[in-house]
Amino acid sequence: MVVRGCKDLPRKELEPQLGGALKYISDNITKIRLEDPANPQNIISDDLTKEEKNRIRNLANQALNAKNWNQVFF
């Protein structure tokens, strides 16, 4: 998901990449189907419950809405 979220973003600065990854996760975590690249029969997105996916989405939104990185990482 991080790779997809960072697609087409400038690679010189970390902040736009982190924001892109968090936005992609927030927008897609509850509906995306992720297959194990080594075994497409293994749907790794099924390993998380609906509640866990919603919690991840909410935390990604909180990080995106934080006023500074200290609110995200500390």
KEKE-3310 file (N, C-alpha, C; in steps of 0.2 Angstrom, whole numbers, plus 5000, padded with zeros to 4 digits):
npx = (5004:5010:5019:5010:5004:5014:5017:5021:5024:5036:5052:5062:5059:5054:5041:5030:5029:5026:5014:5007:5007:5000:4987:4983:4982:4972:4961:4959:4961:4950:4944:4952:4960:4972:4985:4996:5012:5020:5011:4997:4985:4984:4976:4981:4975:4964:4968:4966:4954:4937:4936:4949:4954:4947:4952:4965:4963:4957:4968:4977:4971:4971:4984:4986:4979:4986:4995:5008:5023:5027:5015:5012:5022:5027)
npy = (4994:5006:5008:5010:5021:5031:5032:5041:5052:5066:5061:5067:5072:5067:5070:5073:5060:5052:5057:5054:5040:5038:5044:5036:5024:5027:5030:5017:5006:4999:4993:4987:4973:4963:4953:4940:4942:4931:4921:4921:4915:4917:4929:4943:4954:4949:4945:4955:4961:4969:4979:4981:4986:4998:5005:5007:5015:5026:5030:5034:5044:5053:5056:5062:5074:5080:5093:5095:5084:5079:5076:5065:5055:5055)
npz = (5000:5003:4993:4982:4987:4986:4973:4959:4966:4971:4975:4982:4995:5011:5017:5008:5003:5014:5017:5006:5007:5019:5015:5005:5012:5021:5012:5006:5014:5020:5009:5000:4991:4995:4989:4992:4985:4983:4984:4977:4980:4994:5002:5009:5015:5021:5033:5043:5053:5051:5060:5064:5052:5051:5062:5058:5047:5054:5062:5052:5046:5058:5058:5046:5049:5059:5066:5067:5065:5078:5084:5078:5079:5092)
capx = (5000:5014:5022:5005:5002:5019:5017:5021:5026:5043:5056:5067:5057:5050:5035:5025:5029:5023:5007:5004:5006:4994:4981:4981:4980:4966:4956:4959:4962:4944:4941:4957:4961:4980:4987:5003:5015:5023:5006:4991:4980:4984:4974:4983:4970:4959:4971:4964:4946:4934:4938:4957:4955:4944:4956:4971:4960:4956:4975:4980:4967:4973:4991:4986:4977:4991:4998:5016:5025:5028:5009:5011:5027:5028)
capy = (5000:5012:5009:5013:5028:5035:5032:5048:5058:5067:5056:5070:5074:5062:5072:5071:5052:5049:5060:5050:5034:5039:5046:5030:5019:5030:5029:5011:5000:4995:4990:4984:4966:4963:4946:4939:4941:4924:4916:4924:4912:4920:4936:4945:4959:4946:4944:4960:4961:4975:4984:4983:4990:5004:5008:5009:5021:5032:5032:5037:5051:5057:5058:5067:5080:5082:5100:5094:5077:5077:5074:5059:5050:5056)
capz = (5000:5004:4986:4978:4989:4984:4966:4955:4970:4971:4979:4986:5001:5014:5019:5003:5002:5020:5017:5001:5009:5024:5012:5001:5017:5023:5007:5003:5019:5021:5003:4995:4991:4994:4988:4994:4979:4982:4984:4975:4984:5000:5003:5016:5017:5025:5040:5047:5054:5049:5066:5063:5046:5053:5067:5054:5043:5058:5064:5046:5046:5063:5056:5041:5051:5064:5065:5066:5066:5085:5086:5074:5081:5099)
cpx = (5004:5017:5016:5003:5008:5020:5016:5022:5034:5047:5061:5066:5053:5043:5029:5024:5025:5016:5004:5002:5000:4988:4979:4979:4973:4960:4955:4959:4956:4941:4946:4958:4969:4981:4994:5007:5018:5018:4999:4985:4979:4982:4976:4979:4965:4961:4969:4956:4944:4936:4945:4958:4952:4949:4962:4969:4960:4963:4978:4977:4970:4980:4991:4983:4981:4994:5005:5017:5026:5021:5008:5016:5029:5023)
cpy = (5006:5013:5012:5020:5033:5036:5039:5054:5059:5063:5060:5072:5069:5064:5071:5063:5049:5051:5056:5043:5033:5040:5039:5025:5021:5029:5022:5005:4996:4991:4986:4977:4966:4955:4946:4938:4934:4919:4919:4921:4914:4927:4939:4950:4956:4944:4949:4960:4968:4981:4986:4988:4997:5008:5011:5015:5027:5035:5036:5044:5056:5060:5063:5074:5083:5089:5099:5086:5075:5074:5067:5053:5050:5056)
cpz = (5000:4997:4982:4980:4987:4977:4963:4960:4970:4976:4983:4993:5004:5015:5014:5002:5008:5019:5011:5003:5014:5020:5008:5006:5019:5018:5005:5008:5020:5015:4998:4996:4990:4994:4990:4987:4978:4981:4983:4978:4991:5000:5009:5019:5022:5032:5045:5047:5052:5054:5065:5058:5048:5058:5063:5050:5048:5061:5058:5045:5052:5061:5051:5043:5057:5062:5064:5067:5073:5087:5083:5078:5088:5104)
residu = (MET:VAL:VAL:ARG:GLY:CYS:LYS:ASP:LEU:PRO:ARG:LYS:GLU:LEU:GLU:PRO:GLN:LEU:GLY:GLY:ALA:LEU:LYS:TYR:ILE:SER:ASP:ASN:ILE:THR:LYS:ILE:ARG:LEU:GLU:ASP:PRO:ALA:ASN:PRO:GLN:ASN:ILE:ILE:SER:ASP:ASP:LEU:THR:LYS:GLU:GLU:LYS:ASN:ARG:ILE:ARG:ASN:LEU:ALA:ASN:GLN:ALA:LEU:ASN:ALA:LYS:ASN:TRP:ASN:GLN:VAL:PHE:PHE)
# end
